[in-house]
Every structure is written in structure tokens, then in C-alpha cells.
Amino acid sequence: MTDNRNDSILARVNFPEDIRRLSLAELGRLAEEIRELMIETVSRRGGHLASSLGTVELTLAIHYVFDTPRDRLVWDVGHQAYAHKIITGRKDRFGTLRQKGGLSGFPKREESPYDVFNVGHSGTSISAAAGMAEARCLKGEDFRIIAVIGDGAISAGMAFEGLNWTGDRRKGMIIILNDNEMSISPNVGALSSYLNRIMTGQTVSRIRAEVKTFLKSVPGIGEQMLKFSRQVEESLKTFFVPGAIFEELGFTYVGPLEGHRLDPLIKNLENVRQLEGPVLVHVLTQKGKGYHFAENDPSRFHGMPPFDIDTGEPVNGGPSPTPPSYTKVFGRTVVTLAEEDPRIVAITAAMSEGTGLDQFAGKFPNRFYDVGMAEQHGVTFAAGLATQGLIPIVAIYSTFMQRAYDQVIHDVCLQNLPVVMALDRGGLVGADGPTHHGLFDFTFLRTVPNIVVMAPKDENELQHLLKTAVTCGGPASLRYPRGAGLGVPLDEKPTAIPVGKGEILMDPPAARIALAAIGSCVYPALAAAERLLSEGIPVRVINARFVKPLDESLLCSAAEEIGTLVTVEENVRMGGFGSAVLELLAEKGITGVRIRCLAIPDEFVQHATQRELRSFYGIDAEGIAAAVRQMLARP
Ligand SMILES: Cc1ncc(C[n+]2csc(CCOP(=O)(O)OP(=O)(O)O)c2C)c(N)n1
């Protein structure tokens, strides 16, 4: 490994103070060695490679110039912070990246004093840094604050809110805009186009051309003024400055700087370090820099499963071609439904591949909207579309839908608009950890009037519930898990299932217990029931399908007939499906029923594989069977 070579620079580097002793040439070599370590590790462990490859020099330059951790370095999203981890005391543990008990894939305060703010969702860095700036002032302290935000993340509403505040408060703070023109896919939006014009120098040239045309058009004195303006062009520089938009908001704009040239980057940051007030440093980087497969296909290498370094192709542990993932089946079904119904439109918040909407985008470009990393805008935008008779499907990961909760309540449900919320990555997502698990959506959605809340047991039912969602005439949410489907046969045509209708999947005579499961827990419940039956314990298995409205008669009759009920879900226990069943039984006055709710307890779930986590929380077949045995063993 790089680290063990005799001439390795990385071997000598553990903390930022070590890099502050290096020459420029050594820093350059260190950057290469860090890249090698990142590529080698991510090829084994999977992770966010392309973004981290793009920020190696920037990371080195920041730690070289600033006195971290005394100076506070705040990352946005945090998927680009691998080099930061490597040079802040975690090099030796880097091989445990995203493994159970190992390093998190994101900055995490519990992990290191160099990680000053936990992160995973976008757009938080400016507000967090602004809070630190106010605290510094109140406490009479003196340190610098640097927020690093991508050109994708800065399109989040929250980032704009942070800019608006920071520019006005005028507290010293440095925002580094890491501009690689990419979100996961190529970036979208007016700000992105603006940054692109700055980068290519078009803004400066356009303003110059416009001024020239204007001066020429002034009769008589125009030509003279033009000559004069050339003479004073130096002093007019402020009018031509790129990044004027940030200057107008109260920032000193510096850039655009080349993000892979250490010498000028360091010199510029040293100058920036001396500036007062809010500063925005615009740095141009290349996503995937230094690994040609990632440079050529940065979207694919944004988040990679383990891969072969020589071919750039996923190896075992990567997504297998069969069975198709839930995401894929979702994407295909949206296309099928849209072919039948021209009112269907689809929206993503910068995740067209991740949500499977890329198929739809290719087929119906005019009915597809990528709103950027702007979930709140996406949901209200969908509501607007729905008021005009369209049926929007908003595909957003469960965890990111948390951002748009008020929009779901106030803009969609209050007006009872037919907006479909397709929540991919519902439940435990695995290695991305606590910022990314989708464990709250049953709870936060089922409390909102008008909405139908569903989860399919497999990829075939996903098709049918999606059809149910687009035909139910009001707000609907549909959540499904990360990863491959179960390989069940897929019906040719999606068919709507009556709203609120669950099903009984297994009903042996003299059942001693009823297992009511939903979504990804249905098959594990079935497997548990089969195991229990073979031990002489007959179990009724219910696929609830709907968290809201519940299939009241199915659940109440199971409780009354059998008297012992276990609910199973991949959601927090509080307020989830099990809670809904408890509320139902209480409301119906059904007493004397023994109930247990298997779900995620009141804690944040750390990173590990989905399998490890399901086992740990007792919602896999084994855990469910054990819970049933335990329940029946008690008098
Ligand atoms: C609120 C939210 N929405 C979506 C995502 C998923 N996501 C992670 S990184 C990313 C793109 C980030 O682009 P940018 O900020 O430009 O950083 P880059 O990867 O290009 O360095 C997206 C969409 C997220 N982390 N948070």
C-alpha cells in the first residue's frame, strides 16, 4: 500500500500540522497518494468516490492555510470529505470506511474534533457556519470559519437562506464554492448557468460588450467616452467583476480559482485569510479527478459499490443484474403509466438516476422536471402542477422528503391535491448511515389528513400500488426499500388495489398469533411464520399494504379471533404502523389483546449493512420468529 513505501509522504502525515511542514512538491505527491488510497479503499468498500477525488487539493490547501481544528471547517453534504478524514487522524482506520463500527462516510462530530458539524443532507453548511460565527462573537472568541459547499448543494433553498443572512450580518466567514458543474448529474438551474458563465469568462465579456455598445450608441460623445473608459478600465474593474451577484449580497468574491493547482490555491487562501467580513471563494474542480473512469463518468462514480480498479466495473457486492431493483421497477412503471395517461408528469430533486426516473426523462423529456437539490420547491412545484389537472409523481428518497414536510402538509394535503410521493430508500439504507436511513416517513406522513400511505411487499406490488397512487384522486405516498427486488414475477399490467385493502398471505388452522407486517418486513414475516409452523406454531400472516387508511376489518378480526398480534415494520416504532394498529384497536374498544410492535426503537441507527441492521433490530425472519416464541412463552 502507498502508505508503507519508504518514500511515501502519506506515511509521514497523520494530522494537518504534518502537512504544514511539507514543501509544495511534497504536497503534490501527497495529493496523488491520497487519491490512490481513496481509490483502493472505495474499490473494496464502496462509497462516494468522484466528489472526494475532486476535492483533494482543496482539502490540503484549506488545512495547510488554516489552523484546523481551531479554525472551523464545515462541509456541505460531506460526501467529498474523504481526504479530510485521511489527514485528520483517521488514515489508519480509513479501510473501515462505511463498515459496521468503522468510519462513517460523512463528517461526524463523534468521530473527530476536526468534524465540526454532522452532515449528509445538502445546504446546511452556510447556516451552520453562520451560527458558529454568531457564537464566536457572543463568546468573544477568535477563529476562522470555512464552509465548503458544492455548486449542486448551493441550489438548496436553505443555502440561499444562509447566504441571505450571512451577507447581511457581515460576520467574518469564508464560503468556498466547490464548482465542478455537477450535482450527481450535470447541475441545473439559473445559478448554475451563472457560475458557468463566470467560469468561461462570458459574464465579464458580455458586460464589457454591453457597455461598449451603449457608449458607442451615445451620439457625439460615445466614441470619446469609449476611449476614456478603456483608460479607466482598471478602475472600472468592480463593474466587470465576476461573481457580482455575491458581491451584491454582501460578500467579497474571490475567483474563479483553479482547484487542482496547489500553489495559487494556497496563495489565494492565504490572502483570503486576511480579509474581513463574509467572503465567497469560487473554486473550479473536476469531479472524479485523477481516476480516468471517474473523470469520464462522474455520475456513475458519485456513489459506487465495490469495483475493479482496472476496469471501473462493479464486482461482487455491486448491484446484480437480476432481480431488478425496486428503483428500476418503479422507473419502468412510471413510464408504463405515463404512456396510458398524459396527465402524469415526473419530478426529481437532482436524483434522476438514483430514483430511476432517467428512463422517464428519456422518453418524456417535456413531462420531466429536475428541480435541483431543492426538495421543498419540488413538492410545492408538484402541487402547482396538480392544481392545473396534472398528476405529478415526485420521486424523492424518504430521508430527503423530511426536508419538504411542510410543503407536503400545507401545499399538497391541505388542498387535497393528487400528488404522488414516491419514496425510494424507505427503511434502513445501510452504509450511508443515520443521515440517510428512511425511518420516519410512516410516522410523519400518516399524521397528515387526506394522504394515503402505502408500502409494497415486493416489486410486483410496487407496480400495483403506484397505479393505486396515481388513480386515487388525492395525495398518496409510496415507500419502498433500497436495493434489489425479491425476484418475484412481474405482472404485465399495473392494476390498482382498492385503497385500504390488505391481504392475508398465510392462515393455517388454529393460528396462535397474527403477524401483521408492512413493506419490506412482509417476506421476513412469512419466512418466520414458515419456520414457526415447522416448529408447531401456526401463525397468520397479514400484508397490511396501507399504513393509512388501515385495513380495519382485517386487523381487528385478527386481533379478536387470535388475541395475540405482532406488527412488523422498518420504521421508527413511535407513530408508525404498529402505533396505528394500537390506536385502531383502542378506538374500536378491542381489549384483552396481547400486542408487540417490532420496529426501530427511539435512537439514531448507525451505519452497517442492511442485513446487519435488520438482524440487530430484530426485524429479519430470525428476529421476528424469536419475538413470537418469546411472546408465546410468556403466560
Ligand atoms: C437534501 C439532499 N438532497 C439530495 C441529496 C443527494 N445528493 C448527495 S450529493 C448530491 C450532489 C451534490 O452536488 P454538489 O453539491 O455539487 O457536490 P459534488 O458532488 O459535485 O462535489 C446529491 C443530489 C442530499 N445529500 N441532500
The ligand as a MOL file (V3000), in Angstrom:
LIG
                    3D

  0  0  0     0  0            999 V3000
M  V30 BEGIN CTAB
M  V30 COUNTS 26 27 0 0 0
M  V30 BEGIN ATOM
M  V30 1 C -31.2350 17.4500 0.7690 0
M  V30 2 C -30.4370 16.4950 -0.1100 0
M  V30 3 N -30.9310 16.1410 -1.3110 0
M  V30 4 C -30.2650 15.2550 -2.0820 0
M  V30 5 C -29.0800 14.7390 -1.6640 0
M  V30 6 C -28.3680 13.6800 -2.5060 0
M  V30 7 N -27.0990 14.1700 -3.0250 0 CHG=1
M  V30 8 C -25.9450 13.9020 -2.4050 0
M  V30 9 S -24.6600 14.6140 -3.1240 0
M  V30 10 C -25.6040 15.2850 -4.3300 0
M  V30 11 C -24.9750 16.1460 -5.3730 0
M  V30 12 C -24.0560 17.1420 -4.7550 0
M  V30 13 O -23.5630 18.0440 -5.6970 0
M  V30 14 P -22.5470 19.1500 -5.2510 0
M  V30 15 O -23.0390 19.8320 -4.0330 0
M  V30 16 O -22.2620 19.9820 -6.4210 0
M  V30 17 O -21.2790 18.3220 -4.8060 0
M  V30 18 P -20.3130 17.4200 -5.7350 0
M  V30 19 O -20.7330 16.0050 -5.5070 0
M  V30 20 O -20.4830 17.8370 -7.1480 0
M  V30 21 O -18.9630 17.6830 -5.2050 0
M  V30 22 C -26.9370 14.9290 -4.1580 0
M  V30 23 C -28.0350 15.3140 -5.0520 0
M  V30 24 C -28.5950 15.1510 -0.4080 0
M  V30 25 N -27.4590 14.6810 0.1010 0
M  V30 26 N -29.2820 16.0390 0.3310 0
M  V30 END ATOM
M  V30 BEGIN BOND
M  V30 1 1 1 2
M  V30 2 1 2 3
M  V30 3 2 2 26
M  V30 4 2 3 4
M  V30 5 1 4 5
M  V30 6 1 5 6
M  V30 7 2 5 24
M  V30 8 1 6 7
M  V30 9 2 7 8
M  V30 10 1 7 22
M  V30 11 1 8 9
M  V30 12 1 9 10
M  V30 13 1 10 11
M  V30 14 2 10 22
M  V30 15 1 11 12
M  V30 16 1 12 13
M  V30 17 1 13 14
M  V30 18 2 14 15
M  V30 19 1 14 16
M  V30 20 1 14 17
M  V30 21 1 17 18
M  V30 22 2 18 19
M  V30 23 1 18 20
M  V30 24 1 18 21
M  V30 25 1 22 23
M  V30 26 1 24 25
M  V30 27 1 24 26
M  V30 END BOND
M  V30 END CTAB
M  END
